[in-house]
């Protein structure tokens, strides 16, 4: 689940392998690019951490972040 703290939406994802984590990041990158809204994220082996905030709005959480978070959730759990 996404947590809202420090003016950011945060979530950690864990996958079975590095390849699965990287494939997830690729799909998120494509969705983010379409929105022109890019996350702050890290990847170490099978873990991906994502922080979302809107820089143009003063680094706070906006509807754009919530929309991207929902798109990311659909990438993890399609359907």
PDB file of N, CA, C and O in Angstrom:
ATOM      1  N   UNK A   1       0.826  -1.186   0.000  1.00  0.00           N
ATOM      2  CA  UNK A   1       0.000   0.000   0.000  1.00  0.00           C
ATOM      3  C   UNK A   1       0.875   1.256   0.000  1.00  0.00           C
ATOM      4  O   UNK A   1       1.969   1.277   0.564  1.00  0.00           O
ATOM      5  N   UNK A   2       0.369   2.277  -0.636  1.00  0.00           N
ATOM      6  CA  UNK A   2       1.058   3.560  -0.666  1.00  0.00           C
ATOM      7  C   UNK A   2       0.900   4.242   0.690  1.00  0.00           C
ATOM      8  O   UNK A   2      -0.174   4.219   1.290  1.00  0.00           O
ATOM      9  N   UNK A   3       1.988   4.848   1.162  1.00  0.00           N
ATOM     10  CA  UNK A   3       1.969   5.635   2.387  1.00  0.00           C
ATOM     11  C   UNK A   3       2.218   7.087   2.004  1.00  0.00           C
ATOM     12  O   UNK A   3       3.082   7.375   1.176  1.00  0.00           O
ATOM     13  N   UNK A   4       1.468   7.992   2.599  1.00  0.00           N
ATOM     14  CA  UNK A   4       1.730   9.410   2.369  1.00  0.00           C
ATOM     15  C   UNK A   4       2.455   9.957   3.592  1.00  0.00           C
ATOM     16  O   UNK A   4       1.906  10.004   4.693  1.00  0.00           O
ATOM     17  N   UNK A   5       3.706  10.369   3.372  1.00  0.00           N
ATOM     18  CA  UNK A   5       4.480  10.943   4.468  1.00  0.00           C
ATOM     19  C   UNK A   5       5.545  11.870   3.885  1.00  0.00           C
ATOM     20  O   UNK A   5       6.037  11.659   2.777  1.00  0.00           O
ATOM     21  N   UNK A   6       5.879  12.879   4.642  1.00  0.00           N
ATOM     22  CA  UNK A   6       6.882  13.861   4.213  1.00  0.00           C
ATOM     23  C   UNK A   6       6.569  14.438   2.837  1.00  0.00           C
ATOM     24  O   UNK A   6       7.466  14.622   2.015  1.00  0.00           O
ATOM     25  N   UNK A   7       5.288  14.722   2.592  1.00  0.00           N
ATOM     26  CA  UNK A   7       4.857  15.299   1.310  1.00  0.00           C
ATOM     27  C   UNK A   7       5.202  14.416   0.115  1.00  0.00           C
ATOM     28  O   UNK A   7       5.486  14.915  -0.974  1.00  0.00           O
ATOM     29  N   UNK A   8       5.176  13.114   0.325  1.00  0.00           N
ATOM     30  CA  UNK A   8       5.432  12.162  -0.761  1.00  0.00           C
ATOM     31  C   UNK A   8       4.544  10.944  -0.594  1.00  0.00           C
ATOM     32  O   UNK A   8       4.161  10.581   0.518  1.00  0.00           O
ATOM     33  N   UNK A   9       4.221  10.314  -1.726  1.00  0.00           N
ATOM     34  CA  UNK A   9       3.621   8.978  -1.686  1.00  0.00           C
ATOM     35  C   UNK A   9       4.766   7.995  -1.803  1.00  0.00           C
ATOM     36  O   UNK A   9       5.643   8.161  -2.652  1.00  0.00           O
ATOM     37  N   UNK A  10       4.770   6.973  -0.962  1.00  0.00           N
ATOM     38  CA  UNK A  10       5.877   6.001  -0.936  1.00  0.00           C
ATOM     39  C   UNK A  10       5.324   4.588  -0.950  1.00  0.00           C
ATOM     40  O   UNK A  10       4.310   4.279  -0.325  1.00  0.00           O
ATOM     41  N   UNK A  11       6.032   3.743  -1.690  1.00  0.00           N
ATOM     42  CA  UNK A  11       5.707   2.318  -1.662  1.00  0.00           C
ATOM     43  C   UNK A  11       6.949   1.516  -2.040  1.00  0.00           C
ATOM     44  O   UNK A  11       7.738   1.930  -2.889  1.00  0.00           O
ATOM     45  N   UNK A  12       7.105   0.370  -1.396  1.00  0.00           N
ATOM     46  CA  UNK A  12       8.179  -0.565  -1.744  1.00  0.00           C
ATOM     47  C   UNK A  12       7.551  -1.783  -2.396  1.00  0.00           C
ATOM     48  O   UNK A  12       6.514  -2.278  -1.956  1.00  0.00           O
ATOM     49  N   UNK A  13       8.195  -2.258  -3.450  1.00  0.00           N
ATOM     50  CA  UNK A  13       7.756  -3.444  -4.177  1.00  0.00           C
ATOM     51  C   UNK A  13       8.867  -4.482  -4.108  1.00  0.00           C
ATOM     52  O   UNK A  13      10.047  -4.138  -4.169  1.00  0.00           O
ATOM     53  N   UNK A  14       8.491  -5.749  -3.982  1.00  0.00           N
ATOM     54  CA  UNK A  14       9.473  -6.826  -3.963  1.00  0.00           C
ATOM     55  C   UNK A  14       9.070  -7.879  -4.989  1.00  0.00           C
ATOM     56  O   UNK A  14       7.907  -8.271  -5.071  1.00  0.00           O
ATOM     57  N   UNK A  15      10.043  -8.325  -5.763  1.00  0.00           N
ATOM     58  CA  UNK A  15       9.816  -9.290  -6.830  1.00  0.00           C
ATOM     59  C   UNK A  15      10.681 -10.523  -6.586  1.00  0.00           C
ATOM     60  O   UNK A  15      11.535 -10.523  -5.700  1.00  0.00           O
ATOM     61  N   UNK A  16      10.459 -11.562  -7.368  1.00  0.00           N
ATOM     62  CA  UNK A  16      11.227 -12.792  -7.205  1.00  0.00           C
ATOM     63  C   UNK A  16      12.672 -12.626  -7.664  1.00  0.00           C
ATOM     64  O   UNK A  16      13.588 -13.194  -7.070  1.00  0.00           O
ATOM     65  N   UNK A  17      12.869 -11.844  -8.725  1.00  0.00           N
ATOM     66  CA  UNK A  17      14.204 -11.709  -9.311  1.00  0.00           C
ATOM     67  C   UNK A  17      14.475 -10.267  -9.717  1.00  0.00           C
ATOM     68  O   UNK A  17      13.568  -9.437  -9.764  1.00  0.00           O
ATOM     69  N   UNK A  18      15.732  -9.989 -10.007  1.00  0.00           N
ATOM     70  CA  UNK A  18      16.116  -8.687 -10.540  1.00  0.00           C
ATOM     71  C   UNK A  18      15.425  -8.429 -11.872  1.00  0.00           C
ATOM     72  O   UNK A  18      14.972  -7.314 -12.130  1.00  0.00           O
ATOM     73  N   UNK A  19      15.340  -9.447 -12.716  1.00  0.00           N
ATOM     74  CA  UNK A  19      14.708  -9.279 -14.028  1.00  0.00           C
ATOM     75  C   UNK A  19      13.250  -8.859 -13.899  1.00  0.00           C
ATOM     76  O   UNK A  19      12.786  -8.011 -14.661  1.00  0.00           O
ATOM     77  N   UNK A  20      12.521  -9.436 -12.950  1.00  0.00           N
ATOM     78  CA  UNK A  20      11.132  -9.043 -12.733  1.00  0.00           C
ATOM     79  C   UNK A  20      11.049  -7.601 -12.245  1.00  0.00           C
ATOM     80  O   UNK A  20      10.182  -6.844 -12.680  1.00  0.00           O
ATOM     81  N   UNK A  21      11.940  -7.227 -11.351  1.00  0.00           N
ATOM     82  CA  UNK A  21      11.959  -5.849 -10.852  1.00  0.00           C
ATOM     83  C   UNK A  21      12.258  -4.877 -11.984  1.00  0.00           C
ATOM     84  O   UNK A  21      11.628  -3.824 -12.090  1.00  0.00           O
ATOM     85  N   UNK A  22      13.211  -5.230 -12.820  1.00  0.00           N
ATOM     86  CA  UNK A  22      13.589  -4.348 -13.928  1.00  0.00           C
ATOM     87  C   UNK A  22      12.460  -4.241 -14.954  1.00  0.00           C
ATOM     88  O   UNK A  22      12.218  -3.161 -15.493  1.00  0.00           O
ATOM     89  N   UNK A  23      11.777  -5.336 -15.224  1.00  0.00           N
ATOM     90  CA  UNK A  23      10.643  -5.311 -16.155  1.00  0.00           C
ATOM     91  C   UNK A  23       9.539  -4.408 -15.606  1.00  0.00           C
ATOM     92  O   UNK A  23       8.930  -3.648 -16.359  1.00  0.00           O
ATOM     93  N   UNK A  24       9.280  -4.486 -14.308  1.00  0.00           N
ATOM     94  CA  UNK A  24       8.305  -3.614 -13.665  1.00  0.00           C
ATOM     95  C   UNK A  24       8.711  -2.156 -13.834  1.00  0.00           C
ATOM     96  O   UNK A  24       7.880  -1.318 -14.184  1.00  0.00           O
ATOM     97  N   UNK A  25       9.969  -1.850 -13.591  1.00  0.00           N
ATOM     98  CA  UNK A  25      10.446  -0.471 -13.721  1.00  0.00           C
ATOM     99  C   UNK A  25      10.294   0.030 -15.153  1.00  0.00           C
ATOM    100  O   UNK A  25       9.980   1.199 -15.377  1.00  0.00           O
ATOM    101  N   UNK A  26      10.511  -0.837 -16.099  1.00  0.00           N
ATOM    102  CA  UNK A  26      10.355  -0.447 -17.506  1.00  0.00           C
ATOM    103  C   UNK A  26       8.904  -0.072 -17.793  1.00  0.00           C
ATOM    104  O   UNK A  26       8.639   0.935 -18.450  1.00  0.00           O
ATOM    105  N   UNK A  27       7.974  -0.873 -17.305  1.00  0.00           N
ATOM    106  CA  UNK A  27       6.553  -0.576 -17.520  1.00  0.00           C
ATOM    107  C   UNK A  27       6.147   0.722 -16.816  1.00  0.00           C
ATOM    108  O   UNK A  27       5.384   1.520 -17.362  1.00  0.00           O
ATOM    109  N   UNK A  28       6.662   0.924 -15.603  1.00  0.00           N
ATOM    110  CA  UNK A  28       6.370   2.167 -14.879  1.00  0.00           C
ATOM    111  C   UNK A  28       6.961   3.361 -15.630  1.00  0.00           C
ATOM    112  O   UNK A  28       6.329   4.412 -15.731  1.00  0.00           O
ATOM    113  N   UNK A  29       8.168   3.195 -16.151  1.00  0.00           N
ATOM    114  CA  UNK A  29       8.814   4.288 -16.889  1.00  0.00           C
ATOM    115  C   UNK A  29       7.974   4.711 -18.089  1.00  0.00           C
ATOM    116  O   UNK A  29       7.844   5.905 -18.362  1.00  0.00           O
ATOM    117  N   UNK A  30       7.411   3.759 -18.799  1.00  0.00           N
ATOM    118  CA  UNK A  30       6.577   4.086 -19.959  1.00  0.00           C
ATOM    119  C   UNK A  30       5.317   4.837 -19.536  1.00  0.00           C
ATOM    120  O   UNK A  30       4.922   5.801 -20.192  1.00  0.00           O
ATOM    121  N   UNK A  31       4.686   4.405 -18.447  1.00  0.00           N
ATOM    122  CA  UNK A  31       3.487   5.088 -17.949  1.00  0.00           C
ATOM    123  C   UNK A  31       3.832   6.496 -17.464  1.00  0.00           C
ATOM    124  O   UNK A  31       3.096   7.446 -17.729  1.00  0.00           O
ATOM    125  N   UNK A  32       4.937   6.624 -16.763  1.00  0.00           N
ATOM    126  CA  UNK A  32       5.358   7.928 -16.247  1.00  0.00           C
ATOM    127  C   UNK A  32       5.695   8.882 -17.382  1.00  0.00           C
ATOM    128  O   UNK A  32       5.360  10.065 -17.324  1.00  0.00           O
ATOM    129  N   UNK A  33       6.348   8.379 -18.401  1.00  0.00           N
ATOM    130  CA  UNK A  33       6.730   9.215 -19.540  1.00  0.00           C
ATOM    131  C   UNK A  33       5.486   9.728 -20.266  1.00  0.00           C
ATOM    132  O   UNK A  33       5.448  10.882 -20.692  1.00  0.00           O
ATOM    133  N   UNK A  34       4.476   8.878 -20.406  1.00  0.00           N
ATOM    134  CA  UNK A  34       3.229   9.318 -21.049  1.00  0.00           C
ATOM    135  C   UNK A  34       2.568  10.454 -20.268  1.00  0.00           C
ATOM    136  O   UNK A  34       1.928  11.329 -20.851  1.00  0.00           O
ATOM    137  N   UNK A  35       2.729  10.431 -18.951  1.00  0.00           N
ATOM    138  CA  UNK A  35       2.145  11.473 -18.105  1.00  0.00           C
ATOM    139  C   UNK A  35       3.082  12.672 -17.946  1.00  0.00           C
ATOM    140  O   UNK A  35       2.683  13.710 -17.419  1.00  0.00           O
ATOM    141  N   UNK A  36       4.318  12.525 -18.399  1.00  0.00           N
ATOM    142  CA  UNK A  36       5.362  13.524 -18.154  1.00  0.00           C
ATOM    143  C   UNK A  36       5.458  13.806 -16.650  1.00  0.00           C
ATOM    144  O   UNK A  36       5.512  14.953 -16.207  1.00  0.00           O
ATOM    145  N   UNK A  37       5.477  12.710 -15.890  1.00  0.00           N
ATOM    146  CA  UNK A  37       5.506  12.791 -14.423  1.00  0.00           C
ATOM    147  C   UNK A  37       6.399  11.662 -13.926  1.00  0.00           C
ATOM    148  O   UNK A  37       5.983  10.504 -13.901  1.00  0.00           O
ATOM    149  N   UNK A  38       7.602  11.991 -13.539  1.00  0.00           N
ATOM    150  CA  UNK A  38       8.629  10.979 -13.313  1.00  0.00           C
ATOM    151  C   UNK A  38       8.907  10.760 -11.826  1.00  0.00           C
ATOM    152  O   UNK A  38       9.041  11.719 -11.067  1.00  0.00           O
ATOM    153  N   UNK A  39       8.991   9.495 -11.417  1.00  0.00           N
ATOM    154  CA  UNK A  39       9.177   9.184 -10.006  1.00  0.00           C
ATOM    155  C   UNK A  39      10.644   9.288  -9.567  1.00  0.00           C
ATOM    156  O   UNK A  39      11.570   9.241 -10.376  1.00  0.00           O
ATOM    157  N   UNK A  40      10.804   9.429  -8.276  1.00  0.00           N
ATOM    158  CA  UNK A  40      12.091   9.192  -7.639  1.00  0.00           C
ATOM    159  C   UNK A  40      12.038   7.729  -7.225  1.00  0.00           C
ATOM    160  O   UNK A  40      11.095   7.306  -6.557  1.00  0.00           O
ATOM    161  N   UNK A  41      13.048   6.952  -7.618  1.00  0.00           N
ATOM    162  CA  UNK A  41      13.003   5.539  -7.265  1.00  0.00           C
ATOM    163  C   UNK A  41      14.388   4.952  -7.122  1.00  0.00           C
ATOM    164  O   UNK A  41      15.378   5.503  -7.602  1.00  0.00           O
ATOM    165  N   UNK A  42      14.427   3.803  -6.439  1.00  0.00           N
ATOM    166  CA  UNK A  42      15.671   3.045  -6.304  1.00  0.00           C
ATOM    167  C   UNK A  42      15.361   1.590  -6.607  1.00  0.00           C
ATOM    168  O   UNK A  42      14.224   1.134  -6.490  1.00  0.00           O
ATOM    169  N   UNK A  43      16.398   0.884  -6.996  1.00  0.00           N
ATOM    170  CA  UNK A  43      16.288  -0.548  -7.251  1.00  0.00           C
ATOM    171  C   UNK A  43      17.546  -1.219  -6.733  1.00  0.00           C
ATOM    172  O   UNK A  43      18.661  -0.864  -7.115  1.00  0.00           O
ATOM    173  N   UNK A  44      17.352  -2.192  -5.860  1.00  0.00           N
ATOM    174  CA  UNK A  44      18.447  -3.044  -5.406  1.00  0.00           C
ATOM    175  C   UNK A  44      17.950  -4.472  -5.557  1.00  0.00           C
ATOM    176  O   UNK A  44      17.017  -4.900  -4.877  1.00  0.00           O
ATOM    177  N   UNK A  45      18.591  -5.195  -6.457  1.00  0.00           N
ATOM    178  CA  UNK A  45      18.248  -6.573  -6.807  1.00  0.00           C
ATOM    179  C   UNK A  45      16.755  -6.721  -7.085  1.00  0.00           C
ATOM    180  O   UNK A  45      16.296  -6.322  -8.155  1.00  0.00           O
ATOM    181  N   UNK A  46      15.987  -7.281  -6.156  1.00  0.00           N
ATOM    182  CA  UNK A  46      14.568  -7.546  -6.436  1.00  0.00           C
ATOM    183  C   UNK A  46      13.626  -6.553  -5.775  1.00  0.00           C
ATOM    184  O   UNK A  46      12.410  -6.747  -5.790  1.00  0.00           O
ATOM    185  N   UNK A  47      14.173  -5.496  -5.197  1.00  0.00           N
ATOM    186  CA  UNK A  47      13.355  -4.495  -4.508  1.00  0.00           C
ATOM    187  C   UNK A  47      13.375  -3.169  -5.265  1.00  0.00           C
ATOM    188  O   UNK A  47      14.419  -2.713  -5.732  1.00  0.00           O
ATOM    189  N   UNK A  48      12.192  -2.565  -5.372  1.00  0.00           N
ATOM    190  CA  UNK A  48      12.041  -1.250  -5.992  1.00  0.00           C
ATOM    191  C   UNK A  48      11.295  -0.374  -4.994  1.00  0.00           C
ATOM    192  O   UNK A  48      10.239  -0.759  -4.493  1.00  0.00           O
ATOM    193  N   UNK A  49      11.843   0.799  -4.707  1.00  0.00           N
ATOM    194  CA  UNK A  49      11.173   1.771  -3.862  1.00  0.00           C
ATOM    195  C   UNK A  49      10.834   2.979  -4.722  1.00  0.00           C
ATOM    196  O   UNK A  49      11.648   3.427  -5.531  1.00  0.00           O
ATOM    197  N   UNK A  50       9.620   3.504  -4.540  1.00  0.00           N
ATOM    198  CA  UNK A  50       9.169   4.642  -5.329  1.00  0.00           C
ATOM    199  C   UNK A  50       8.620   5.727  -4.404  1.00  0.00           C
ATOM    200  O   UNK A  50       7.855   5.454  -3.478  1.00  0.00           O
ATOM    201  N   UNK A  51       9.035   6.970  -4.685  1.00  0.00           N
ATOM    202  CA  UNK A  51       8.523   8.156  -4.002  1.00  0.00           C
ATOM    203  C   UNK A  51       7.912   9.048  -5.064  1.00  0.00           C
ATOM    204  O   UNK A  51       8.553   9.332  -6.075  1.00  0.00           O
ATOM    205  N   UNK A  52       6.688   9.493  -4.853  1.00  0.00           N
ATOM    206  CA  UNK A  52       6.000  10.372  -5.801  1.00  0.00           C
ATOM    207  C   UNK A  52       5.660  11.696  -5.130  1.00  0.00           C
ATOM    208  O   UNK A  52       5.097  11.729  -4.036  1.00  0.00           O
ATOM    209  N   UNK A  53       6.007  12.777  -5.800  1.00  0.00           N
ATOM    210  CA  UNK A  53       5.566  14.116  -5.421  1.00  0.00           C
ATOM    211  C   UNK A  53       5.641  14.972  -6.675  1.00  0.00           C
ATOM    212  O   UNK A  53       6.305  14.612  -7.647  1.00  0.00           O
ATOM    213  N   UNK A  54       4.954  16.105  -6.644  1.00  0.00           N
ATOM    214  CA  UNK A  54       4.912  16.972  -7.817  1.00  0.00           C
ATOM    215  C   UNK A  54       5.819  18.170  -7.580  1.00  0.00           C
ATOM    216  O   UNK A  54       5.517  19.049  -6.772  1.00  0.00           O
ATOM    217  N   UNK A  55       6.928  18.189  -8.295  1.00  0.00           N
ATOM    218  CA  UNK A  55       7.931  19.239  -8.113  1.00  0.00           C
ATOM    219  C   UNK A  55       7.373  20.612  -8.474  1.00  0.00           C
ATOM    220  O   UNK A  55       7.653  21.596  -7.789  1.00  0.00           O
ATOM    221  N   UNK A  56       6.582  20.683  -9.551  1.00  0.00           N
ATOM    222  CA  UNK A  56       6.023  21.959 -10.003  1.00  0.00           C
ATOM    223  C   UNK A  56       5.047  22.562  -8.991  1.00  0.00           C
ATOM    224  O   UNK A  56       4.770  23.761  -9.035  1.00  0.00           O
ATOM    225  N   UNK A  57       4.531  21.742  -8.087  1.00  0.00           N
ATOM    226  CA  UNK A  57       3.576  22.220  -7.084  1.00  0.00           C
ATOM    227  C   UNK A  57       4.247  22.464  -5.741  1.00  0.00           C
ATOM    228  O   UNK A  57       3.570  22.675  -4.734  1.00  0.00           O
ATOM    229  N   UNK A  58       5.578  22.436  -5.723  1.00  0.00           N
ATOM    230  CA  UNK A  58       6.303  22.677  -4.480  1.00  0.00           C
ATOM    231  C   UNK A  58       6.651  21.411  -3.726  1.00  0.00           C
ATOM    232  O   UNK A  58       6.755  21.415  -2.500  1.00  0.00           O
ATOM    233  N   UNK A  59       6.831  20.319  -4.468  1.00  0.00           N
ATOM    234  CA  UNK A  59       7.206  19.035  -3.866  1.00  0.00           C
ATOM    235  C   UNK A  59       6.186  18.551  -2.844  1.00  0.00           C
ATOM    236  O   UNK A  59       6.533  18.205  -1.715  1.00  0.00           O
ATOM    237  N   UNK A  60       4.933  18.532  -3.256  1.00  0.00           N
ATOM    238  CA  UNK A  60       3.864  17.983  -2.427  1.00  0.00           C
ATOM    239  C   UNK A  60       3.102  16.944  -3.253  1.00  0.00           C
ATOM    240  O   UNK A  60       3.273  16.854  -4.469  1.00  0.00           O
ATOM    241  N   UNK A  61       2.273  16.178  -2.586  1.00  0.00           N
ATOM    242  CA  UNK A  61       1.461  15.166  -3.256  1.00  0.00           C
ATOM    243  C   UNK A  61       0.254  15.848  -3.907  1.00  0.00           C
ATOM    244  O   UNK A  61      -0.470  16.609  -3.266  1.00  0.00           O
ATOM    245  N   UNK A  62       0.058  15.556  -5.191  1.00  0.00           N
ATOM    246  CA  UNK A  62      -1.078  16.110  -5.936  1.00  0.00           C
ATOM    247  C   UNK A  62      -1.847  14.966  -6.598  1.00  0.00           C
ATOM    248  O   UNK A  62      -1.483  13.798  -6.464  1.00  0.00           O
ATOM    249  N   UNK A  63      -2.913  15.323  -7.313  1.00  0.00           N
ATOM    250  CA  UNK A  63      -3.692  14.319  -8.039  1.00  0.00           C
ATOM    251  C   UNK A  63      -2.832  13.586  -9.062  1.00  0.00           C
ATOM    252  O   UNK A  63      -3.056  12.405  -9.326  1.00  0.00           O
ATOM    253  N   UNK A  64      -1.852  14.273  -9.640  1.00  0.00           N
ATOM    254  CA  UNK A  64      -0.973  13.611 -10.620  1.00  0.00           C
ATOM    255  C   UNK A  64      -0.245  12.430  -9.979  1.00  0.00           C
ATOM    256  O   UNK A  64      -0.075  11.385 -10.607  1.00  0.00           O
ATOM    257  N   UNK A  65       0.180  12.599  -8.734  1.00  0.00           N
ATOM    258  CA  UNK A  65       0.869  11.516  -8.027  1.00  0.00           C
ATOM    259  C   UNK A  65      -0.086  10.364  -7.743  1.00  0.00           C
ATOM    260  O   UNK A  65       0.272   9.197  -7.900  1.00  0.00           O
ATOM    261  N   UNK A  66      -1.296  10.700  -7.327  1.00  0.00           N
ATOM    262  CA  UNK A  66      -2.276   9.653  -7.033  1.00  0.00           C
ATOM    263  C   UNK A  66      -2.676   8.883  -8.296  1.00  0.00           C
ATOM    264  O   UNK A  66      -2.894   7.672  -8.254  1.00  0.00           O
ATOM    265  N   UNK A  67      -2.766   9.593  -9.403  1.00  0.00           N
ATOM    266  CA  UNK A  67      -3.084   8.933 -10.677  1.00  0.00           C
ATOM    267  C   UNK A  67      -1.951   7.992 -11.082  1.00  0.00           C
ATOM    268  O   UNK A  67      -2.200   6.853 -11.478  1.00  0.00           O
ATOM    269  N   UNK A  68      -0.713   8.464 -10.983  1.00  0.00           N
ATOM    270  CA  UNK A  68       0.420   7.606 -11.332  1.00  0.00           C
ATOM    271  C   UNK A  68       0.494   6.409 -10.379  1.00  0.00           C
ATOM    272  O   UNK A  68       0.782   5.293 -10.814  1.00  0.00           O
ATOM    273  N   UNK A  69       0.243   6.624  -9.102  1.00  0.00           N
ATOM    274  CA  UNK A  69       0.261   5.515  -8.138  1.00  0.00           C
ATOM    275  C   UNK A  69      -0.761   4.451  -8.531  1.00  0.00           C
ATOM    276  O   UNK A  69      -0.473   3.257  -8.444  1.00  0.00           O
ATOM    277  N   UNK A  70      -1.956   4.871  -8.965  1.00  0.00           N
ATOM    278  CA  UNK A  70      -2.971   3.905  -9.397  1.00  0.00           C
ATOM    279  C   UNK A  70      -2.521   3.151 -10.641  1.00  0.00           C
ATOM    280  O   UNK A  70      -2.768   1.952 -10.767  1.00  0.00           O
ATOM    281  N   UNK A  71      -1.861   3.851 -11.559  1.00  0.00           N
ATOM    282  CA  UNK A  71      -1.347   3.180 -12.763  1.00  0.00           C
ATOM    283  C   UNK A  71      -0.284   2.157 -12.376  1.00  0.00           C
ATOM    284  O   UNK A  71      -0.235   1.060 -12.933  1.00  0.00           O
ATOM    285  N   UNK A  72       0.561   2.520 -11.426  1.00  0.00           N
ATOM    286  CA  UNK A  72       1.604   1.592 -10.963  1.00  0.00           C
ATOM    287  C   UNK A  72       0.962   0.375 -10.312  1.00  0.00           C
ATOM    288  O   UNK A  72       1.400  -0.751 -10.544  1.00  0.00           O
ATOM    289  N   UNK A  73      -0.059   0.585  -9.510  1.00  0.00           N
ATOM    290  CA  UNK A  73      -0.762  -0.536  -8.881  1.00  0.00           C
ATOM    291  C   UNK A  73      -1.330  -1.488  -9.925  1.00  0.00           C
ATOM    292  O   UNK A  73      -1.300  -2.704  -9.736  1.00  0.00           O
ATOM    293  N   UNK A  74      -1.848  -0.944 -11.027  1.00  0.00           N
ATOM    294  CA  UNK A  74      -2.394  -1.796 -12.078  1.00  0.00           C
ATOM    295  C   UNK A  74      -1.293  -2.578 -12.794  1.00  0.00           C
ATOM    296  O   UNK A  74      -1.536  -3.677 -13.293  1.00  0.00           O
ATOM    297  N   UNK A  75      -0.099  -2.022 -12.846  1.00  0.00           N
ATOM    298  CA  UNK A  75       1.030  -2.740 -13.456  1.00  0.00           C
ATOM    299  C   UNK A  75       1.393  -3.943 -12.588  1.00  0.00           C
ATOM    300  O   UNK A  75       1.697  -5.020 -13.101  1.00  0.00           O
ATOM    301  N   UNK A  76       1.360  -3.752 -11.277  1.00  0.00           N
ATOM    302  CA  UNK A  76       1.703  -4.841 -10.345  1.00  0.00           C
ATOM    303  C   UNK A  76       0.599  -5.880 -10.308  1.00  0.00           C
ATOM    304  O   UNK A  76       0.868  -7.081 -10.303  1.00  0.00           O
ATOM    305  N   UNK A  77      -0.664  -5.411 -10.280  1.00  0.00           N
ATOM    306  CA  UNK A  77      -1.810  -6.311 -10.187  1.00  0.00           C
ATOM    307  C   UNK A  77      -2.773  -5.984 -11.313  1.00  0.00           C
ATOM    308  O   UNK A  77      -3.740  -5.251 -11.107  1.00  0.00           O
ATOM    309  N   UNK A  78      -2.519  -6.523 -12.514  1.00  0.00           N
ATOM    310  CA  UNK A  78      -3.395  -6.220 -13.647  1.00  0.00           C
ATOM    311  C   UNK A  78      -4.826  -6.704 -13.397  1.00  0.00           C
ATOM    312  O   UNK A  78      -5.069  -7.670 -12.673  1.00  0.00           O
ATOM    313  N   UNK A  79      -5.757  -5.991 -14.029  1.00  0.00           N
ATOM    314  CA  UNK A  79      -7.132  -6.468 -13.976  1.00  0.00           C
ATOM    315  C   UNK A  79      -8.076  -5.587 -13.321  1.00  0.00           C
ATOM    316  O   UNK A  79      -9.260  -5.909 -13.231  1.00  0.00           O
TER     317      UNK A  79
END
